[in-house]
Amino acid sequence: MKRSASARLEFDVAAPAEFVLSVAAAAEYAADPGTSVDEALAVSQDGRPVSVREVADHHGTRLHVCDVEAGRVTVDYRVEVDGRRRPPAVETIDLVRYLRPSRYCESDTLGPTARAEFGGLDGRDLLAAVSSWVGSQLRYVPGASAPTDGAVQTLLDRQGVCRDYAHLVIALLRALDVPARLVSVYAPGLSPMDFHAVAEAFVDGQWHVVDATSLAPRQTLLRIATGRDASDTAFLSSRGGRVTVVSMRIGAVADVLPLDDPREFVSLG
């Protein structure tokens, strides 16, 4: 499978600031002999190039850090990945870290709901049931959720965007003692096109993708960042001057868009 993705982001910055960008495909693709990667990242300010340094985060997440002044900042990224990588390695600490409640995934609060709805299920049946239930309980409404909303608020509001769906899936699974984490991805087949967020759950000895939105084939997804929830995977973090998003143009295509059966296991590759 050949997949291509791109991001063009424009920001207005009110005063000097540090940018931490999370838009590059995870390091696992370049490191795997089963895939080849061609990519480029450029940051500019008012037409002048900005120096960028790369910082490694967990699970191959690549952060790109730069210092900007007041003015218009433009980020351009493109990547082409040919092939599919092997399933990611399983680390014991991950099976501890991703069982704990986190800021946006309040699994301790949602325990009674999870047990009432999914008690007695496990493995493939559990993942399919949680995905289907979350998909049926929520409406996908762009702009419906606030940046600080977690899984509990999402369930109360019964609406949200991809990250809200993923947070609720993760919280329910953790409440049932299934390690789960959030992944930001490029998603060929997604409409409308944007950055996308899905859950990964550890079942039967491997991490598997759960996407309750069903908006893109899971087989095409390209990993960007992986973490506890959206606090670990935002496409931009900044400190210093106020930053306003002016425009975002995301693209992602694949030479094949397979049919995706939500009852089947799919690993990010």
N, C-alpha and C positions, 0 to 999 in steps of 0.2 A: 504494500500500500504506500502510495506517495501522498503526503499531506503538505500543504503550504498554508502559512498564516502570516498576518501582518497587523500592525497597530500604528496608527498615527494619532498622537495625542497633542492637544494644544492647551496651555495653561497661561493665565495671567497671574503674575506674582507681584504682590504689593510691596515687598521689602526683601532683602537678602534671605535666602532659605536654603536648607539642605533637602534634596530630593532623595528618596529611596524608592527605586522603581522595581517592580516585580512583573515584568512583561516577557522575559526571555524563556524559551523552552528549557525545561529542566536539564541539568547536566547529564542525566542518565542516557539521553539519546546519543550524544557525541561519544560517550564512554562505551557504548555497546557495539560490538563488531557486527551486529545484525542490522544496524542502521547507519546511514550517512546523513550528515547535516551540513547545510549551507545557510548561513545567517549573517545579518548585519544589524547593528544598533548604532544610532546617531542621535545625539542631543544637541540642540542649537538654541541660541537665545538671540532674538532680533537679527537672525541671519548669521551669527557667529557660532562656530563649534564650541561645545562645552566639554571639558575633560571629564571622563567617566571612569570609575574604578569598580571592579567586580568583587563582591563579597559572597562567600559560600554560606548557605543556610542549610537546615536539615533537609534530608531526602532529595538532595540534588538541586534544591531551590537556589537560583542565582539572583542575587540582589545587585542592582547597579546604582551606585551612589554618586551624586554630583552636587556641586555648590553653584547656585544661580543668584543672579542679582534681580532687582525689580525689573519687570518687563514681560514680554511674551516668550514663553519657552515651548519648544516643539520637540517631541520625541517621535522618532521613526524607527520601527523594528520590522524585520521580515525574517522568515525562516522557512526552509524546505527540509522535510524529513522523509527520507526514502527507506522503507522497511519498517518492521515492528520490533521493539525491544523485548527482551525476556522479562518475565514478571519480576518486580522489585524484590530485593532481599528482605527477609523478615527479621527484625531485631527485637529481642526480648523486651527492651525498655519501651518500645512502641506499644506493646500489648498491655503495658501498665499506664503509660501516658494517655492513651486514647480510650481508656475506660473512665477517666476522671471527668467530673463536670467541668465545664469551662464557661467563659463569659457569655457566649451566645448559645451554648448547648447545655441547658440546665437539666441534665439527666436526673439529678436527685429530686427535683420538683415533679418531673413527669413520670416517675416510677409507677405510681398507681394506674395512670392511663396506659402505659406500655403493657403492664401485666394484665389489665382488663381486656385489652384489645388483642394481644398477641401471645398470651400465656399458653405454653404447651407447644409452640412452634419453634423450630430451629432450622439451621442450615439454609438451603435454597428456598424452602417454603417461607421462612421468616423474612428473608430479604424481599421476596416477591410481595408478601403481605404488607410489609411496612411501606414499600414503594407505592403499591396500589392505594393503600389507605391514605397516605399523605397526599397523593395526587388527587384523590377524590374529595378530601376535606378542604383543600385550598384552591383558590382561584389565582391564576397568574395575572397580576395587575401591575404593570410597570409604574414605579413611583409610589406604590401603596405603602411601603414600609419605611421606617426611619432608620438611619445608620446605627442606632443603638438598640434596635429591636432584636430580641433573641427568640429562641424556639417557643417559649411560653407565650410571648406576645403574639407571635405568628399564629399559633393555634387559636388564641382568643379572637384575633382579627379575621382568621380564615382566608387570608390572602397574602400575597407577597411576590417576590421574584426568586430567581434560582437559588441565591444564597439562603433565603428563608426556607425554601423547601429542603435544602441540604441540611441546614441547622436542625430542623425538626426531625428529619430522618436520623441524624447522628445522635440527638438526645434520646430518642426512643430506643435505638439500638444499644447505646451505652447503659441505659436503664435496665436492659435485659442481659447485661454482662457480655455484650459483643463489642469489641474494640471498633471504633469508627472515627474517621477523620475527614476533613474537608480538603478538596483539591480544586484549585483554579485551573481552568483549561481553555485552550482554543478548541472550538467545536464546529468542525465542518458539518453542514446540514442545518445548523441552528438558524431559526428565523423568528424574530428579527436578529440580525447578527450583532454580537456583543461578546465581551468576556463572559465565560460561563463558570458556574460552580456546581460541583457534584460531591456526593459522599463516597468514601471507600470504607468497606466493612471487612473485617477479618473473620472469615468463615472457612472451615475445612482446610486450614493451613495456608490460606492465601488471601491477599487483598482483592476484593471485587468491587466494581463500580455499582453504585445505586444512584439513579437519577429519576426522582419522582416527577419531574416535569415532562419527561419523555420528549423533549424538544429536539434532540439530536441523537444519532446512533452512537452508542457508547464505544463501539469499536474504532471510531475515527478520532476520538479525543486525544489532544496533545497536552501533557502535563506541563503546567507552569510552576505552581507552588503548592506545597502540602503542609497542613498544620492542624491545630486543634479546632479552629473555626476561622471566621473571616478576619479576626484580629491578626492572624499569622499569614494571610494570603492576599491582602489588599494590593491592587496594582500600583498604588502610590501611597507612601507615607511621607510626611514632611514636617520639618520644624523650622521655626523662624517666621518669616512673613506669611501673610494670608495668601492662600492659593485658590484660584477659581478655575474650574474646568470650563474651557471655551468650546472645545469640540473633541469628539472621539470617533474615530473611524476604524473599526475592527473588520478583518477579513479572515476567512478560513475555508479552504476547499480540500477535497480529497478526490483521488481518481476513481474511488468506489465509495458509494454510500449504501452499506448493507442494511438489510432488514434487521431490526433489533427486537428480539423476544425478551421482554423484561423478566421472564422466569429463568432465563439462562444466565450462567455466570459469565461475566466479562471482566478481564483485567486490563488496566491501562497499558498499552503497548506502543 
